[in-house]
Amino acid sequence: MKYILLCICLFSLLGCGTDTKTQQDSKPTTTANEQAKIDQGQDAHVMVAKQALSSGDYAKTIEEASASIKDNPNNAEAYSIRGFATALNGDTAKGLTDTKKSYDLDPNNVANYYNMAMVYKLQGQLNESKQWFEKVLEKDPSNTWSVYGIATIYADQGDDTKALDWLEKAINIDPSVKAVAAEQDHFERFHNNARFKTLVGL
């Protein structure tokens, strides 16, 4: 359950799914040609891959993203989605290869910064993960789930003060973070912490 919500958050960051503040604040930049392809339905595989990712069907996500890459070997978004799904499916090394390829193809895709952060997080490379969350925040300072991601990293690293500072920032952006933090194992050991209890309303 640790990554399910962050996966859903990624989905909204990609500009597809529920109407959240993350979606409103950070939509990926597309060129006119890319938009035309989407409008013409030529990128249907990517759209299906996003839907599959949001429902936790990583095998389907990988299959559809791979089909998109076969049609267009320079499809940065498809590499990004496939990389994240592959990492969630257990192969973090291959997932990182895909997200790095996506970055090489389109270094301005903020959604892929988030993916990179999550893949590094899945690998346990927390400092690298934090750096990519910070890159998202450079482009979109109020990106709730990147702020929350940094909070979880500090919690996992045992830096309780910074963890709670960043958690408070995330809650101030989007109060729905309270329910997530109360349930996730990143903050399980905080349940007797007075500041944590105040922040999340326990």
Secondary structure by P-SEA (a helix, b strand, c coil): cccaaaaaaaaaaacccccccccccccccccaaaaaaaaaccaaaaaaaaaaaaacaaaaaaaaaaaaaaacccaaaaaaaaaaaaaaaccaaaaaaaaaaaaaaccccaaaaaaaaaaaaaacaaaaaaaaaaaaaaacccaaaaaaaaaaaaaaacaaaaaaaaaaaaaaacccaaaaaacccccccccccaaaaaaacc
